[in-house]
């Protein structure tokens, strides 16, 4: 199978490319950097610039599936200008792909898009699944809604559309876990707020395996990419500290302190998402890491 990937040089993209190539798939990837373009028999780069509306249409040649991972990081301070970039990096890129597929003869059957769990309401106790119609009224929730709307447009072109709503990615190469580990390593680790906020997480290896599963089974619809056992922020902090063999002796960090430091982005530390992964598991997907202790130990031991 030939798969076109956006965001192929990011945290998830790099790991997904590795897995797909190991399974003898061919990967085309789009990059905004000319210096990152490679050309091998099974791995080929193509230039695009969503802001300028530029894309090399050869990227679509013989492609069966598009995996759309591109999007500006949410882990940077949310100024008004950067909030706009977070939205546009997802929407403009999807629009450019949509117009390319619409105008260019192709054999694309499926469009798989990254998405986020911020769309779900906050709750310490209520468990949400993909049938949930309630949504949260927050900046990131609005981002997810626009993101998924831009993916849904591909249905008009006759493609199967699959949206992967991703929890906290457990990886030592990026995402939230290394940031949480930094103060713990220096002996200043502590939970945030009351520490009860639920964190629905997934190990990076499981996340890319889930993308692979979605491609192999030509899945459609929304899927929560979260491990079966969410944990509280307090529990997650404790597990990281144990893996790093560091004590936790500081009191919890109040929300107002983090708001002063991070501004609106502090939302990421205090939102509570308790989500179910039953839908993907019912189709036969198996998580390698279903307990947070195993996932964190895999990173640090």
N, C-alpha and C positions, 0 to 999 in steps of 0.2 A: 504494500500500500504506500502511496505517496502522500505525505502530510505537510501542509504549509503551517508554519508556526510564527506568530508574532510574540515579541517578548522572549525570544529564544535564549537570550544571553542573561536573563534575570535569574533569580533564585530558583523558581519552579521550572522555568524554561530549560535551563542547563541540565537539570536532573531528568526532565522529560525527554529531551533530545538523546541523552545517554541511553535511557531505557528503550526508546524506539529504535535507535540504531542497533542496539544489542539484539533486537528482535527482527533484524533484517528489513525494517521499513526504510523508505527513503525520505529524507527530510529537506524541505525547502524552508528557508527562514527569511523574514524581513528585518532589515536593520536600518536605522537612521545614520549609521556610521559607515562610511565607505571603507575605512580601515578594517572593519570587522567582516567584510565580505570574503568568504572562502568558496572554492569551487572544487568539490570532490565528486566522485561518482554517486555517492549516497547522501551527500550533505552539501547543500548549495545555498549561498546567500544572495539576496536581492535587495536593492536600495529602495527605500520609501521615505517620504516626509509628509505625514498626515497634515501638519500645519499648512504646508504649501500645496497639499492635494496631489503630491507626486507619488507614483508607484510604478515599479517595473512590471508590466503585465505578463512578462515571461514567467513570473513566480508561480502562475496558476497552471502552467503546462502539465497535464496529466495528474493533477492533484485530486485526491479523493475526499480529503477532509481538511478543513481549516480549524486550527486551534488558536483562539485569540486570547493571549495572556497580557498583551501590552497595556500599560497604564502607569501613570506617575505614582510614586510611593505615597502612602498616606502617613508615613512616619517622619514627616517634616512639618515644621510649624505651619499652621493653617492661616496664613495671611489671606486677605480677600483675593489677591492675585493668584496665590498658590491653590486656593480652593477652585478657582476657575480652571487652572491647569489640570487638577485632579479629574474634573468632569470632562474637559475637552480632550485630554489624552486618551480617554476611553471611547468617547462618542465620535470624535472626528476620525479616529482610526477605523472604527467599525463602519462608518459611513463610506470611507474610501474603499474598504474591502467589498461592501455591498454594491457600490457602483461598478467596481471591477468585475464582480461575478455577473452582474446584470448585463454588462456590455460585451463581455468576452466569452466566446465559445469555450465551454469547460465541462468537466465531468464530476464536479464537486457534489457530494451527496449529503454531507453533514457539516454543521458549524457548531463547534464546541467553544463556549465562552466562559472565561473566569467570571466569578461574581462574588458577592460578599454576604456575610451573615448579619450585617448591620440593619438589614431590612426588617428583621424580626423585632418585636417589642422586647423591652428589658423585663426580666423576671428572675427572682432567686429560686422559685419553686416550679413554675409552670414550664413544661417541656413542649417545645414547638417543633412541628414537622413541616414538610413541604406543602401540606394542604392549608396551612395557616393563611388566612386572608388579612388578619390584623397586621398593620405595619407601624413602624416607629416614625415619629416626626422629628428627625434629626438630619443634619447635613449629610452624613454618610448613608443614611437610609435613602435620601433623595438621589444620591450618586448611584446606588445599587439599582433603584427603579429605572433611571435613565439608561444605565448600562444594559440592563436586561431588555428594555424596550428596543435598544439599538440592535441587540442580538435577535430579537423576535422578528425583525423585518425580513430576515433571511428565509422565513417560512413562506413568504410571498413568492420567492424564487424556487419553491419546491424542495428546499433543503430541510433535513431533520435538524432541529435546534436543541442543543443540550446546554444547560447552565449549571455550573459547578459553584455552589455557595460555600466558600472556604472559611474555616475557622482559623484559630491561632496556629500558624505553621511552626512545628517543632523542628528546628534546624540550628546548627551552630554557625552556619554561614550567612545568616541574615534573619530578618523578622524580629519578633518580640523577645524570644528567649535569650539571645546574647545580651540584649539591653537590660533584661531583668537580672542576668547573671553578673553584670559589671559591678554594681554596688555590693552584691553578695560576696564576690571575690575579694573586695576591699574591706569586708567586715561591716558594711553598712546596710545590709539587706533588711527589708521589712515589707509586709503586705501593704496594700493600698486601701484606704478607707476602712470599712469594717471587715474587709477581707472575705466577705461572703459572696461577692459577685462571681457568678459562674463563668468559667472559661471553657468554651467548646473548642477543642484543639485537634490537630491531626499531624502525625509525623510526616515529614517531607516525602519519605519513601512510599508511604501509603497514599499520599496525595497524587503522586505521579502514576502510581499503579491504578488509582481510581480513574484518572484521565485515560489511561491505556484501556481500561475495562469499558469505559464509555465509548471509546472509538471502536474497539473490537465488536461490541454488541450494538453499535449504531443507536445508542440511547437518545431519547428525546425527553424534553421536560426539565424540571428542576431537581437537583440532587444536593443534599447537604454533605459536604466533605468534612465530616467531623468524626472523631473516634467514638466508640460506643459509651465511653465513661467520662463525661465532663467533670471538671474539678473546680473547687473554689479558688479564688486568687490566693488565699492563705495557704491552701494545700499545695498549690503549684509552687509558691515561693519556698515552702518547706522542702519539697522534693528536690528543687534545684540546689538549695543549701546543703542537703544531705549528699547529693551527688558530688558537690564541690568540697565536701567535708569542712563546711564553714558554719559557725554558730549564727543563730538569729536571736539577737537580744534587744534590738531597738523596738520602740512602740510603732504601731501602724502609722503610715504617713497620711495625714488628713487630706481630703479632697481639695480644700481651698489652697493648700500649699502647692499641689501639682498644677492647679489652675493658674497660679501666679507664674510658675516656671514654664509651663507648656501652652497656656492659653486654651483655646477650644479643643485642641488635640488631646487634652487630658481625658476627654471622653473615652478614648481607647482603653484607659486603665480602669475605669469605673463602670463601664457598661457590663451588664450581666446577661449572657446569652446561654440558655440551657436548651440544647438542640438534639433532636433525634437523628440517628443515621440508619434507622430501620429500613427505609425505602431502598437504599443501595444494597444493604445486606440481604434483603429479601430476594434480590435478583442473583445472589450467589457471590457477591464481593466479600472477600475476607480481609480483615485488617491484620497486619503483622504486629502492630502495636496498639493494643486496646487499653492498656493501663499506662498511666502517665509515668510511673516509676520506670517501666521498661523503656519508654520513649526517651526520657531524660538521661537514663543510664547509658543508652546507646550513643548519646552525644558526648558524654563526659567521661565514660570509662572505656 
